Amino acid sequence: VQLQQLRRSVGLLTDELAIEKEATEKLRKRLASQSSGLQGLWNYLPPDLVGKGSAGRTAGEPLEELQACISTLVEQHREA
């Protein structure tokens, strides 16, 4: 009886793990897509706006840096 209960438990845990793996993979793909979009946006920002650090920029930099650049761009547009 205990062996059957353990087998059922292992089966349920295996199913849950498979569901979690699938969800994780979907999130990875979504993140990769968003990172690609942000990289594309970054590439279209004017060089004087992104500053000297843009040459060594990696895709893993924080979103806050991009938001700050966009805010600066908007501010410059309003002033113009």
C-alpha positions as CSV (number, residue, x, y, z in Angstrom):
1,V,0.0,0.0,0.0
2,Q,2.8,2.4,0.9
3,L,4.7,1.6,-2.2
4,Q,1.6,2.4,-4.3
5,Q,1.2,5.7,-2.5
6,L,4.8,6.5,-3.1
7,R,4.5,5.7,-6.8
8,R,1.4,7.9,-7.1
9,S,3.2,10.7,-5.3
10,V,6.2,10.4,-7.6
11,G,3.9,10.3,-10.6
12,L,2.2,13.5,-9.5
13,L,5.5,15.3,-8.8
14,T,6.8,14.2,-12.2
15,D,3.7,15.7,-13.8
16,E,4.0,19.0,-11.9
17,L,7.7,19.2,-12.8
18,A,6.9,18.8,-16.5
19,I,4.3,21.6,-16.3
20,E,6.8,23.9,-14.5
21,K,9.5,23.1,-17.1
22,E,7.0,24.0,-19.9
23,A,6.1,27.3,-18.1
24,T,9.7,28.1,-17.6
25,E,10.5,27.6,-21.3
26,K,7.6,29.8,-22.3
27,L,8.9,32.6,-20.0
28,R,12.5,32.2,-21.4
29,K,11.2,32.6,-24.9
30,R,9.1,35.7,-23.9
31,L,12.1,37.2,-22.2
32,A,14.4,36.6,-25.2
33,S,11.8,38.3,-27.5
34,Q,11.6,41.3,-25.2
35,S,15.4,41.5,-24.9
36,S,15.7,41.5,-28.6
37,G,13.1,44.3,-28.9
38,L,14.9,46.4,-26.3
39,Q,18.2,45.9,-28.1
40,G,16.6,47.0,-31.3
41,L,15.2,50.1,-29.6
42,W,18.6,50.8,-28.0
43,N,20.3,50.6,-31.5
44,Y,18.0,53.4,-32.8
45,L,18.8,55.9,-30.0
46,P,21.0,58.7,-31.1
47,P,24.7,58.1,-30.1
48,D,24.9,61.4,-28.2
49,L,22.0,60.3,-26.1
50,V,23.3,56.9,-25.0
51,G,26.7,58.2,-24.1
52,K,30.2,56.7,-24.2
53,G,29.2,53.5,-22.4
54,S,27.1,52.3,-25.3
55,A,30.0,50.8,-27.2
56,G,30.6,48.2,-24.5
57,R,26.9,47.7,-23.7
58,T,25.7,44.2,-23.3
59,A,22.1,42.9,-23.6
60,G,22.0,42.3,-19.8
61,E,22.1,46.0,-18.7
62,P,19.1,47.2,-16.7
63,L,16.0,48.5,-18.3
64,E,16.3,51.6,-16.2
65,E,19.2,52.8,-18.3
66,L,17.1,52.6,-21.4
67,Q,14.2,54.4,-19.7
68,A,16.6,57.2,-18.7
69,C,17.8,57.6,-22.2
70,I,14.2,57.7,-23.6
71,S,13.3,60.3,-20.9
72,T,16.2,62.4,-21.9
73,L,15.2,62.2,-25.6
74,V,11.6,63.2,-24.7
75,E,12.9,66.1,-22.7
76,Q,15.1,67.3,-25.5
77,H,12.2,67.0,-28.0
78,R,10.0,69.1,-25.7
79,E,12.7,71.8,-25.4
80,A,13.1,71.9,-29.2
